[in-house]
Amino acid sequence: MHVVWSLQAYDEARKRLQKDAEDRQLVVPELRKQSRRDYLRKRHTEKLQDLEMEIDDELYYFGGE
């Protein structure tokens, strides 16, 4: 009976590991997409701020010309 219990436990563990691997294959690409969107949103905001500061500098230094 102990051997049967071990085989059942082993089989259940194997199934869980296989299911986890399949779930990861589905979830990871979506997480990457979301992470990329978040990064691009943040980068866009930072780039706009940099350009605004650059324009302010141009106006400050060369605005009277």
Contacts in CASP RR format, 6 or more apart in sequence:
PFRMAT RR
TARGET T0000
AUTHOR 0000-0000-0000
METHOD contacts of the structure
MODEL  1
MHVVWSLQAYDEARKRLQKDAEDRQLVVPELRKQSRRDYLRKRHTEKLQD
LEMEIDDELYYFGGE
END
